[in-house]
Amino acid sequence: MHTTVPHRRIGSTDLEASALSLGSWHTYDRVDFADAVAMVRHALDRGVNLFDVGVYGLPGAPPTFTDVIWGAIMRAIGPPREDFLLSAKLWIEGFGQRGFRPQLENTLLRTGLDHADLVILGDLRRDDVPLDDLVGDLAGLARDGLIRAWGVNNWSAPNIHALRAIADRDGVPGPQLAQLKYSVARRSIPDGAPFAELFRTGFQMEASDVLEGGILAGNTTPERAVGRDPGGIRETILAAVPVLADLAEKLDTTPAQLCIAFTLTHPANVSTLVGASRLEQVEQNIGAFDLLARVGSDELRALAEPFWADRDAVSPEGP
């Protein structure tokens, strides 16, 4: 009997998202198209319905087409639009006179869709854009039917509080979740007191970078791009990989399943975002739900405690 990925409601919206989501970052342009179609079809069949898709090519950089290819994959499979959710990235760096609309329109053009179910604002790297403008612009996109909900990526707890206060004041939808780095190694922000306060109010998390670019799964020299290293702890993480592999063997599982299962123990985690380039990886990732059921949440968290590498290395408020 095959495990079906459970679905969870995103915040106060009517969106039901799979507890495991698939990302597109530098993924589909590295995979044979027919294999990618088979992989995504299998994920859909097993209950995965949330797909994180972004436009990652910057002006002057070599173009990337992972989002375009993902759109072609979905057309090849042909699922009804209501059967899957598009989570798109919007970048503060590109916020201009027309707000986020040009970015979103470009994403929809490249993916072949007419709306995004969820948009995630990228890291807050500008201090010249008033938060009121961001909230107001997103409210306009929602009114026009171009988005259904929104969240943020690696924002600090105080800035998220500020966004929510503006939205409450103006009577418009606020952020529903934050994509946060969360793994057996990086826990200080999602497990810290500032975000715990947010989570108590119904705010949620989407766990991301859960395998540290594949390093925690055993690929200690990844060839693809790897996310930032807050706190400068990557060498510590690399040193712990053999010990993590030994623990996984004792639990009759894989390091990847162990790491994904750990993220599923967080009560505010609505979905764990993973990248996969092979059908076998999708199958293994889904197997994390079986591991969680077999070992239990409390035991998994206790076993993962020695791998917490960013304790006292980053502020629990976030960047």
QUIVEN-V937664 format. One record per backbone hydrogen bond with DSSP energy under -1.0 kcal/mol. NH is the residue of the N-H (numbers start at 1). CO is the residue of the C=O. Records with the same first field share a line. If there is no record, write none. Layout:
# QUIVEN-V937664
NH->CO ; CO
This chain:
# QUIVEN-V937664
5->46
8->17
10->15
13->10
17->8
19->6
21->272
22->50
23->274
24->52
27->24
30->27
31->28
36->32
37->33
38->34
39->35
40->36
41->37
42->38
43->39
44->40
45->41
46->42
47->44
48->43
51->85
52->22
53->87
61->58
69->65
70->66
71->67
72->68
73->69
74->70
75->71
76->72
77->73
78->74
83->80
84->81
85->49
87->51
88->118
90->120
94->91
95->92
96->99
99->96
101->98
104->100
105->101
106->102
107->103
108->104
109->105
110->106
111->107
112->108
113->108
116->146
117->86
118->86
119->149
120->88
121->151
122->90
125->123
134->130
135->131
136->132
137->133
138->134
139->135
140->136
141->137
142->138
143->139
144->140
145->142
146->141
151->119
152->177
153->121
154->179
157->317
160->156
161->157
162->158
163->159
164->160
165->161
166->162
167->163
168->164
169->165
170->166
172->167
176->150
178->204
179->152
180->206
182->208
183->186
191->187
192->189
196->192
197->193
198->194
199->195
200->196
201->198
202->199
203->198
204->176
205->268
206->178
207->271
208->180
212->209
215->212
216->211
218->215
219->214
220->218
232->229
237->233
238->234
239->235
240->236
244->240
245->241
246->242
247->243
248->244
249->245
250->246
251->247
252->249
253->248
258->254
259->255
260->256
261->257
262->258
263->259
264->260
265->262
266->263
269->266
270->205
272->19
273->207
274->21
282->278
283->279
284->280
285->281
286->282
287->283
288->285
289->286
291->287
292->288
293->289
294->290
295->291
296->292
300->296
301->297
302->298
303->299
304->300
307->304
308->305
309->185
310->185
313->310
318->315
